[in-house]
Amino acid sequence: MNVNLIKEFVAIVGKDQVFADEVDRQAYSYDAAVLMPQVPALVVMPETQEQLGKTVKLAYENGLPITVRGAGSNLSGAVIPSSADTVVILTNRLNRILEINEEDLYAVVEPGVITSVFAEAVSARGLFYPPDPGSQTISTIGGNVALNAGGLRGLKYGVTKDYLMGMDFFDCNGDLIKTGSRTVKCVTGYNLSGMMLASEGTLGVFSQIILKLVPPPKDSKAMMAVYDDIADASETVAAIIAAHILPCTLEILDKKCLTYIEAYTHAGLPVDAAAILLIEVDGSHAQAVEEDADKVIELCKKCGAKYINIAKDAAEKNKLWEARRNALPALARARPTTVLEDATVPRSKIPAMVAAVNRISEKYSLEIGTFGHAGDGNLHPTILCDRRNKEEFKRVEDAIDEIFDAALNLQGTLSGEHGIGIAKAKWMEKETNRATVNFSKKLRLALDPKYLFNAGKKIV
């Protein structure tokens, strides 16, 4: 990159906040997706709103592609630089919790705030921020909004979009745009917050985010239902939803996941089982929680659960959920390459989707561990392989195509929470249609006429 231009970025954020050396830049060339890395031309780390706006303006005026990056835990290639002349803008220093309002139940944060840090700060005030992506200990709020992140509690409490009240963001001119409000109701202007949600950095750069908070549940009960047949476990999921019971979490883990997780965590999971369901019900009244738990237990038994273990206390409950959150790192230890997918279907179609993944696993002779948020239809078929083996990886790519086709044939979607990024952009038209893709392109180019905001992602 031009030395004089680098000096202009240094003048905005300071010398220590600009990374021009190739070794430093390589750390920002990839994310958690199995895709080819791309080293950016420059990495800039603003620490104030003013610096952020000036950085966006300078990069855009000089025709430099812009990729905004938080923790890089994204699984779809959404923060891989678009090209070798890309400027990566890091949000790590924009990590202040600006306000937690206990009276009106909202918070204002900068995009670089880590999700779990925010949730803990809110909890310390006696309030609750439910979205809990699996990467919550490293992922940032800005990334959560950019991808509409979900999590284990999505079934009952919803996902990031259900807590987004408003935001400030910078447009391509470096101008600050304000949308939404701290009020429960707001219809002032267009719903630009909704437009920016799940936009994956293609429409602007987040500056501040307003999030809704809720009172925490007062009581809960967690349990593990163990099955000899994964079909019975998936049928149980459909039965619970059909009975109009909404657990706060309803997770499925198949035999492969159980084997690898137990070897990694020693949590006492039943490795001889074909599958388990991890279920938690919560609420404001102990009696209502008990009634829901009893109904769930009855349905589990009716659908073929071999046995059901109920957590005796908070420590045992947390041990179960910690094991679930370790599903991906446990699977990732098995083979050199881990391809985590995000097939999501209507909840009643979970049994059919589980069966489809198992058929695809057999057809392509691939080891696929399936886990995920079964209660909201969001499965994570995880393919264990070695990308260096070209013949095997060709089978992986073919299997992914069929997994997506299966999800779409069941009226599902390409992604429930991981985003589109580079990895799934080519399938967008298959889920929607050509008119939808063209409409999205027109919207994108109206806001980004030079096509510099995260080019090559989501809508291409």
Residue pairs with C-beta under 8 A, 6 or more apart in sequence:
1 20
1 41
1 42
1 85
5 58
5 62
6 18
6 20
6 42
8 58
9 18
9 42
9 44
9 55
9 58
9 87
10 18
12 44
12 46
12 51
12 54
12 55
12 58
13 44
13 45
13 46
13 47
13 51
13 55
17 44
17 45
17 46
17 47
17 93
18 42
18 43
18 44
18 45
19 25
19 28
19 42
19 43
19 44
19 45
20 42
20 43
22 39
24 43
25 39
25 40
25 41
25 42
25 43
25 88
26 37
26 39
28 39
28 40
28 43
28 69
28 72
28 81
28 88
28 90
29 37
29 38
29 39
29 40
29 80
29 81
30 37
30 38
30 72
30 80
31 72
31 73
31 74
31 75
31 76
31 77
31 78
31 79
31 80
32 72
32 73
32 74
32 75
32 340
33 74
33 75
33 76
33 77
33 80
33 421
33 422
33 423
34 337
34 338
34 339
34 387
35 77
35 80
35 422
35 423
36 80
37 80
38 80
38 81
38 82
38 83
38 84
38 86
39 81
39 84
40 67
40 81
40 84
40 86
40 87
40 88
41 64
41 84
41 85
41 86
41 87
42 64
42 87
42 88
43 87
43 88
43 90
44 55
44 59
44 87
44 88
44 89
44 90
45 89
45 90
45 92
45 93
46 52
46 54
46 55
46 89
46 90
46 93
46 94
47 93
47 94
48 94
49 94
49 110
49 168
49 176
49 207
49 208
52 89
52 94
52 170
52 205
52 207
53 170
53 174
53 175
53 176
53 207
54 174
55 87
55 89
56 66
56 89
56 170
56 172
56 174
56 205
57 170
57 173
57 174
58 174
59 66
59 87
59 89
59 452
60 66
60 172
60 173
60 174
60 450
60 452
63 450
63 452
64 85
64 86
64 87
64 452
65 81
65 82
65 83
65 85
65 86
65 87
65 452
65 454
65 455
66 86
66 87
66 89
66 201
66 205
66 452
66 453
66 454
67 79
67 80
67 81
67 82
67 86
67 87
67 88
67 89
67 201
67 454
68 79
68 88
68 89
68 91
68 111
68 142
68 146
68 201
68 205
68 206
68 454
69 79
69 88
69 89
69 90
69 91
70 79
70 90
70 91
70 92
70 111
70 112
70 139
70 140
70 142
70 143
71 114
71 135
71 138
71 139
71 140
71 143
72 79
73 135
73 138
73 139
73 143
74 143
74 147
74 418
74 419
74 421
75 340
75 342
75 418
75 419
75 423
76 147
76 415
76 418
76 419
76 420
76 421
76 422
76 423
76 424
77 421
77 422
77 423
77 457
78 146
78 147
78 200
78 201
78 419
78 420
78 421
78 422
78 454
78 457
78 458
79 88
79 143
79 201
79 421
80 421
80 422
81 88
82 454
82 455
82 456
82 457
83 455
83 456
89 205
90 112
91 110
91 111
91 112
91 140
91 142
91 206
92 112
93 112
94 110
94 111
94 112
94 142
94 207
95 110
95 112
95 113
95 114
95 140
96 109
96 110
96 113
97 107
97 108
97 109
97 110
97 113
97 117
97 118
97 121
98 108
98 109
98 110
98 208
99 106
99 107
99 108
100 107
100 121
100 122
100 125
100 127
100 213
101 107
101 182
101 213
102 125
102 126
102 127
104 182
105 127
105 212
105 213
105 214
105 215
106 165
106 182
106 210
106 211
106 212
106 213
107 118
107 122
107 129
107 210
107 211
107 213
108 182
108 208
108 209
108 210
108 211
109 118
109 141
109 208
109 209
109 211
110 141
110 142
110 207
110 208
110 209
111 140
111 141
111 142
111 143
111 145
111 206
111 207
111 208
111 209
112 140
112 141
112 142
113 140
113 141
113 142
114 136
114 137
114 138
114 139
114 140
114 141
115 131
115 132
115 133
115 135
115 136
115 137
115 139
115 140
115 141
115 144
115 149
116 136
116 137
118 129
118 141
119 129
119 132
119 136
122 128
122 129
122 213
123 129
123 216
126 215
126 216
127 213
127 214
127 215
127 216
128 213
128 214
128 215
128 216
128 217
129 163
129 211
129 213
129 214
130 151
130 153
130 157
130 158
130 163
130 214
131 144
131 149
131 150
131 151
131 153
131 154
131 157
131 158
131 159
131 160
131 162
131 163
132 151
132 152
132 153
133 139
133 144
133 149
133 150
133 151
133 417
134 151
134 152
134 325
134 327
134 328
136 151
139 149
141 209
141 211
142 206
142 209
143 149
144 160
145 160
145 164
145 167
145 196
145 197
145 206
145 209
146 198
146 199
146 200
146 201
146 206
146 419
147 160
147 198
147 200
147 417
147 418
147 419
148 159
148 160
148 161
148 197
148 198
148 417
148 419
149 159
149 160
149 417
150 159
150 160
150 373
150 376
150 378
150 416
150 417
151 159
151 373
151 417
152 249
152 251
152 321
152 324
152 325
152 373
153 248
153 249
154 373
154 375
154 376
154 378
154 417
155 246
155 247
155 248
155 249
155 250
155 373
155 375
155 376
156 246
156 247
156 248
156 249
156 282
157 214
157 248
159 417
160 197
161 194
161 197
161 198
162 212
163 211
163 212
163 213
164 180
164 193
164 194
164 197
164 209
164 210
164 211
164 212
165 180
165 181
165 182
165 183
165 186
165 193
165 210
165 211
165 212
166 178
166 179
166 180
166 181
166 182
166 186
166 193
166 209
166 210
167 179
167 180
167 192
167 193
167 196
167 206
167 207
167 208
167 209
167 210
168 176
168 177
168 178
168 179
168 206
168 207
168 208
169 176
169 177
169 179
169 196
169 204
169 205
169 206
169 207
170 176
170 177
170 204
170 205
170 207
171 177
171 204
171 447
172 204
172 447
172 448
172 449
172 450
172 452
172 453
176 207
177 192
177 204
179 189
179 190
179 191
179 192
179 193
179 196
180 186
180 192
180 193
180 210
181 188
181 210
182 210
195 203
195 443
196 203
196 204
196 206
198 419
199 458
200 419
200 420
200 421
200 454
200 457
200 458
201 453
201 454
201 457
202 444
202 448
202 453
202 454
202 457
202 458
202 459
203 444
203 447
203 448
203 453
204 447
204 453
205 453
217 248
217 282
217 283
217 284
218 283
218 284
218 285
218 286
219 282
219 283
219 284
219 285
219 286
219 289
220 248
220 280
220 281
220 282
220 283
220 289
220 317
221 280
221 281
221 282
221 289
221 290
221 293
221 310
221 311
222 278
222 279
222 280
222 310
222 311
222 316
222 317
222 320
222 321
223 278
223 279
223 280
223 293
223 296
223 297
223 308
223 309
223 310
223 311
224 276
224 277
224 278
224 279
224 308
224 309
224 311
224 320
225 233
225 236
225 276
225 277
225 279
225 300
225 305
225 307
225 308
226 270
226 273
226 276
226 305
226 306
226 307
226 308
226 309
227 233
227 236
227 273
227 274
227 275
227 276
227 277
227 304
227 305
227 306
228 273
228 274
228 304
228 306
229 274
229 275
229 304
230 252
230 254
230 255
230 274
230 275
230 354
230 358
230 370
231 351
231 354
231 355
232 275
232 303
232 304
232 305
233 252
233 274
233 275
233 276
233 277
233 303
233 305
234 252
234 275
234 350
234 351
234 353
234 354
234 355
234 374
235 303
235 304
235 351
236 277
236 299
236 300
236 303
236 304
236 305
237 250
237 252
237 277
237 347
237 350
237 351
237 374
237 375
238 347
238 348
238 350
238 351
239 299
239 302
239 303
240 247
240 250
240 279
240 296
240 299
240 375
241 347
241 348
241 375
242 348
243 295
243 299
245 281
245 292
245 295
245 296
245 299
246 375
247 279
247 280
247 281
247 292
247 296
247 375
248 280
248 281
248 282
249 278
249 279
249 280
249 321
249 373
249 375
250 277
250 278
250 279
250 373
250 374
250 375
250 376
251 277
251 278
251 279
251 324
251 371
251 372
251 373
251 374
251 375
252 275
252 276
252 277
252 278
252 350
252 354
252 370
252 371
252 372
252 374
252 379
253 261
253 269
253 275
253 276
253 278
253 324
253 327
253 371
254 274
254 275
254 369
254 370
254 371
255 271
255 273
255 274
255 275
256 331
256 367
256 368
256 369
256 370
256 384
257 327
257 330
257 331
257 369
257 370
257 371
257 382
258 269
258 270
258 271
258 273
258 275
258 276
259 271
260 330
260 331
260 333
260 334
260 369
261 267
261 269
261 323
261 324
261 326
261 327
261 330
261 331
262 268
262 269
262 271
262 323
263 330
264 326
264 329
264 330
264 333
265 322
265 323
265 326
265 330
267 319
267 320
267 322
267 323
268 319
269 276
269 323
270 276
273 306
277 300
277 305
277 374
278 320
278 321
278 324
279 296
279 300
280 317
280 321
281 289
281 292
281 293
281 296
282 289
283 289
283 292
293 310
297 308
297 310
300 308
301 308
311 317
311 320
324 371
327 369
327 371
327 380
327 382
328 338
328 340
328 380
328 382
331 338
331 369
331 382
331 384
332 338
334 367
334 384
335 367
335 384
335 385
335 386
336 385
336 386
336 387
336 388
337 384
337 385
337 386
337 387
337 393
338 382
338 383
338 384
338 385
339 382
339 383
339 385
339 396
339 400
340 380
340 382
340 418
341 380
341 381
341 382
341 383
341 400
341 403
342 378
342 380
342 414
342 415
342 416
342 417
342 418
343 353
343 357
343 379
343 380
343 381
343 403
343 404
343 406
343 407
343 412
343 416
344 376
344 377
344 378
344 379
344 407
344 412
344 413
344 415
344 416
344 417
345 352
345 353
345 377
345 379
345 407
345 410
345 411
345 412
345 413
346 377
346 410
346 411
346 412
347 374
347 375
347 376
347 377
349 377
349 410
349 411
349 412
350 374
350 377
350 379
352 410
353 377
353 379
353 406
353 407
353 410
353 412
354 370
354 379
356 402
356 403
356 406
356 410
357 368
357 370
357 379
357 381
357 403
357 406
358 368
358 370
360 366
360 368
360 399
360 402
360 403
360 406
361 367
361 368
361 399
363 399
363 402
364 395
364 396
364 398
364 399
365 395
366 383
366 384
366 385
366 392
366 395
366 396
366 399
367 383
367 384
367 385
368 381
368 382
368 383
368 384
368 399
369 381
369 382
369 384
370 379
370 380
370 381
370 382
371 379
371 380
371 382
372 378
372 379
372 380
373 379
373 416
376 416
377 412
377 416
378 416
378 417
381 403
383 396
383 399
383 400
385 392
385 393
385 396
386 392
386 393
387 393
404 414
404 424
404 427
404 430
407 413
407 414
408 414
408 430
408 431
413 431
414 420
414 424
414 427
414 428
414 431
415 424
419 458
420 428
420 457
420 458
421 457
421 458
422 456
422 457
425 456
425 457
425 458
425 459
425 460
426 460
428 437
428 458
428 459
429 436
429 437
437 459
440 459
441 459
444 451
444 459
445 451
447 453
